[in-house]
Amino acid sequence: MLLNISKTTSGRLDTRKILKIFFGSASEVNFFACGEEIKEVEMPISLEAFADKLNEIMPLAFKELTKKLTMELHKNKITLPQFFVLEFLSREGGSKMTELAHFMNVTTAAMTGIVDRLVREEYIERIYDKNDRRIIKVKLTNAGNILVRKTCERKQQMIIKIFEKISEADREHYLRILKQVNKILLEESDAGKRER
C-alpha cells in the first residue's frame, strides 16, 4: 500500500488523523517525514495477501503476452503448442517422438498429429533410423530454423518494449526472483519424479 501526503496551502495536515481515517490506527502505518512532505512507503504484505495479488496479476500478464505471441505466430499459420515444439527442437537439435510427447505432456498419438501438421508446413522433417525404421527422429528444416529465429527475435522485442519502462535495478531484481522461482519449481518437479 502506498501513501503520499503533502502540506497544503491551507496549512499543515494532521497526518496521524488522516492515517487513522484510512487505516484505523496511525500506529499501524510506517511513515517518515522529509522536510514538508511524507514520503511514500511500501507497507509489509503477508504471504497470503502476496499470493492473492499474484493470482490477480499473473493471469492477466500471461494472457496479454500469450495474445501478442499468438498474433505473431498466426502470420506463419502455426499455433502456440506447435511453436513450443519448434523451439524445443531448436534447442535439442532433434528429438524422438516419445521425447517430444513427454516434453509437451501429451500422448504419442497426439504428438503425431502435431508433427504431421508441421511436416506439411515444411517446418520439420522425419528422419528414419537406418537400422530400425520404427525409430523416428524429427528435426527442424531450414524454414523451421528461420521461423524460430525470427519469432524469438520478436519475443525479445516484446519483452524489451515492456521492460525498458522499468529501471535496471528493478529488472535485475525481477530476474533474480524468477531464477529462484524456477529453481524451486525444478526441484519440486524432480522430487515428484523420484516419488513416482
N, C-alpha and C positions, 0 to 999 in steps of 0.2 A: 504494500500500500504506500502511495506517495503523497506527501503533503507539502504545500508551498504557500506560506503565509507571509505577506509583506506589510509594512507600515502604510496606512492610507493617508490621504490629505487631511482627513478629519482628526487625526491624532493617532496615538499608539493603540494597537489592538491588544485586547486581553487574550493572549494566545491560549492560556490554560483554560479559560472559559469556553473558547471556540473548540479546543480539543475535546473538552468534556461533552459538548453538544454532539460532536461527530463520533466519538469513540467511547463515551460513557465515563471515562476517567482519564484525566491528563496524565496520571502516573503510568498508564498503560502504553503511552506513546513515547518513543525515544526521539528527541529532537535537540538541536543546539542552535544558539544564536550566533550570528556572524554580522556585526555591525547592526544595521537596521532590519536585517532580513533573517527569517527562519529558513535554513537550507532544507531541501527535500531529502528525506531519509527513508531508506527501504526498511520496512518492518520485518522481523523474523517471520517465517512461514512454516507451519507444521508440515510433517511428511504427508499427512492426509490431504491438506489443502494443496500441497505441491502436486500430488497425484491427480487431484480433481482438475487443477489448472492444465496439467499436461494432457489429460484426457480431452480437455476442451480445445486446446491449441493444436495438438499433433494431427488429428484427423483433417482439420481444415488445411494445414500446411501441406500434408501429404496429398490431399485432394487437388490442391492448386498446382503442385509440382507435377503430379501424375497427369493432370489435364494438359499442361504445357508440353510434356514429353509425348503424350499420346497424339496430340495435334501434329507434332513434328514427324512422328512415325507414320501417321496416316498418309503423309505425302508420298511415302515409299510403299504404301499398301501392306504394311505389316502391323501386327498388334504388339502390345507391351510384353506379353508372355513370349512371343516369337523373338522379340529383341533380347530378352533375358537369355534365350538360348544362343543367339548370335554372340552376345557379349561373353558368355561362358566359353564358347568355342574359341573366341579370340584370345582369351586368357590361357586356355588349356592347349591350344594348338590342334585340337581334335579330341574326339571322345567316343566311347562305345555308347550304344543306345541305353543300356542299363544305367550307366553313369549319368547320362543326361536325365533320365527318368527320375533317378534319385535326387539329383540337384533340383529339379522342378517339382518334386514331391507329387508325381503323377504315376500312373501305371505305364508299363512299356507300350501297351496298345495306344494309350492316349498320346504318348510321346511320338509314336509312329505317325499319327495324324498331323502333329505339329511339324515334324520333319518333312513329311510329304509336301506340305504347302510351301515350305521354304526351298525345297528342291525344285518345285515347279517355278518358283520365282527366281531360281538360279542363284540363290544366296549361299546355299550349302550343297555339298555333294556326298554321296555314299561311297566309301572305299571298302571293297570286299577283301578279306584276308585270302592270300594266295593259297594257303594250305587248307583253309576251312572257310568256305563261303557262308557258313552260318554266322561267322563272326564279322560284324559290320561296324565300321567306324564312320563317323561323319565329321567333315571339316569344312571350313569356310572356303568359298570360291573367291576369286579376286573381287567380284562385285560385292560379296558379303563383307570382305575386309574393308572396302571403301565405305560401305554403308555404316559399319560400326565406327570407323574413324570419324566420319562426318557427324554422326549422331552424338558421339562422345564430345566432339568439339562444341556442338550446340548445347549439350548439357552443361559443359563448362561455362559457356557464355551466360546461360540462365542463372547459374549459381553466382557468377561474378556480378551480374546485374542486381541481385538481391543483396549480396554481402559487401558490395562496395559502399553501401549506405551504412555499414556498421564499422566501428573502429577496429583497428588492427588488434588491439589488446582484447576486445570482446571476441573477435574471430578466433584468436589463439585460445582463449578460454573455452569457447564453444567446441573447438576441435579437440581440446584436451578431455572435455567431458564426454564427447562422442566416443573417443577411443576407450575411455573407461567403461562406458555402457556396452560397447562392442565386445570388450574383453570379458565382461560379466556374462553376456549372452552366450558367447562361445564356450565359456567354462561350464555353464549350465547345460548347454547342448551336449557337450562331451560327457558330462556326468550322466545325463539321461540315456545316452547310447550305452554307457557301461552298465547301467542298471537293467537294460533290456536283455 
